[in-house]
């Protein structure tokens, strides 16, 4: 299944659970890195006016470093897929990889 189709399926599930997808939501894109230097470099490259970035230290030795990039947007499959693909390419450039996305509802 193509990434766009996967994201459309996830959004449909969120809508079926009652989340209003016509409103601006905080969408968090997770990325993992073995090395903190790579995580820092990715975070610096990913931060922008539209995105906030948090670096999460590993809980246990040997766990990866996680970088969460949060973008506020009206969640559509096309918008999420475009951001996910851009951030995945950036993560790979810094020896990391994408680890999915989620919508965190404040309601």
C-alpha positions as CSV (number, residue, x, y, z in Angstrom):
1,X,0.0,0.0,0.0
2,X,1.3,3.4,-0.9
3,X,2.1,5.9,1.8
4,X,-0.6,8.2,0.7
5,X,-3.2,5.4,0.9
6,X,-1.9,4.3,4.4
7,X,-2.2,7.9,5.7
8,X,-5.7,8.1,4.2
9,X,-6.6,4.9,6.1
10,X,-5.2,6.2,9.4
11,X,-7.1,9.5,9.0
12,X,-10.3,7.6,8.3
13,X,-9.8,5.7,11.5
14,X,-9.3,8.9,13.5
15,X,-12.5,10.4,12.0
16,X,-14.4,7.2,12.8
17,X,-13.2,7.6,16.4
18,X,-14.8,11.1,16.4
19,X,-11.8,13.4,15.7
20,X,-12.8,16.4,13.7
21,X,-10.3,16.5,10.8
22,X,-11.6,19.8,9.5
23,X,-9.8,21.6,12.4
24,X,-6.2,22.5,12.7
25,X,-4.4,19.7,14.7
26,X,-1.0,19.1,16.1
27,X,0.5,16.3,14.0
28,X,3.7,14.8,15.5
29,X,6.2,13.1,13.2
30,X,8.6,10.8,15.0
31,X,12.1,10.0,13.9
32,X,14.8,7.8,15.5
33,X,18.6,8.0,15.5
34,X,21.3,5.8,17.0
35,X,23.6,8.8,17.7
36,X,22.7,12.0,19.6
37,X,24.9,14.0,17.2
38,X,22.7,12.9,14.2
39,X,19.5,13.6,16.2
40,X,20.7,17.1,17.0
41,X,21.7,17.8,13.4
42,X,18.3,16.5,12.2
43,X,16.5,18.6,14.8
44,X,18.4,21.8,13.7
45,X,17.6,21.1,10.0
46,X,13.9,20.3,10.7
47,X,12.9,23.3,12.9
48,X,11.1,26.0,11.0
49,X,8.4,28.6,11.5
50,X,5.8,25.9,10.9
51,X,7.4,23.1,13.0
52,X,8.5,22.7,16.5
53,X,11.1,20.0,17.4
54,X,11.7,18.0,20.6
55,X,14.6,15.7,21.2
56,X,13.8,12.8,23.6
57,X,16.7,11.0,25.2
58,X,16.6,7.2,25.3
59,X,14.9,5.8,28.4
60,X,17.3,2.7,28.4
61,X,20.8,2.3,27.2
62,X,20.8,1.0,23.6
63,X,17.4,2.6,22.8
64,X,17.4,5.2,20.0
65,X,17.2,8.9,20.3
66,X,13.8,10.2,19.2
67,X,13.2,13.5,17.5
68,X,9.5,14.6,17.4
69,X,8.6,17.2,14.8
70,X,5.2,18.8,15.4
71,X,3.4,20.7,12.7
72,X,0.0,22.3,13.2
73,X,-2.3,21.8,10.1
74,X,-5.6,20.6,8.9
75,X,-4.8,16.9,8.6
76,X,-5.3,15.6,5.1
77,X,-3.6,12.5,3.6
78,X,-1.8,14.7,1.0
79,X,-0.5,17.2,3.5
80,X,0.7,14.6,6.0
81,X,2.3,12.5,3.2
82,X,4.2,15.5,1.8
83,X,5.6,16.4,5.2
84,X,6.4,12.8,6.1
85,X,8.3,12.2,2.9
86,X,10.3,15.5,3.3
87,X,11.2,14.7,6.9
88,X,12.0,11.0,6.1
89,X,14.5,12.2,3.4
90,X,16.0,14.6,5.9
91,X,16.2,11.9,8.6
92,X,18.0,9.5,6.2
93,X,20.5,12.3,5.4
94,X,21.3,12.4,9.1
95,X,21.5,8.6,9.5
96,X,18.0,8.2,11.0
97,X,14.6,7.0,9.9
98,X,10.9,7.9,10.3
99,X,9.0,6.2,13.1
100,X,5.5,7.2,12.2
101,X,3.1,10.0,13.1
102,X,0.2,10.7,15.3
103,X,-2.4,13.3,16.1
104,X,-2.6,14.4,19.7
105,X,-6.0,15.8,20.5
106,X,-6.4,18.4,23.2
107,X,-10.2,18.1,23.4
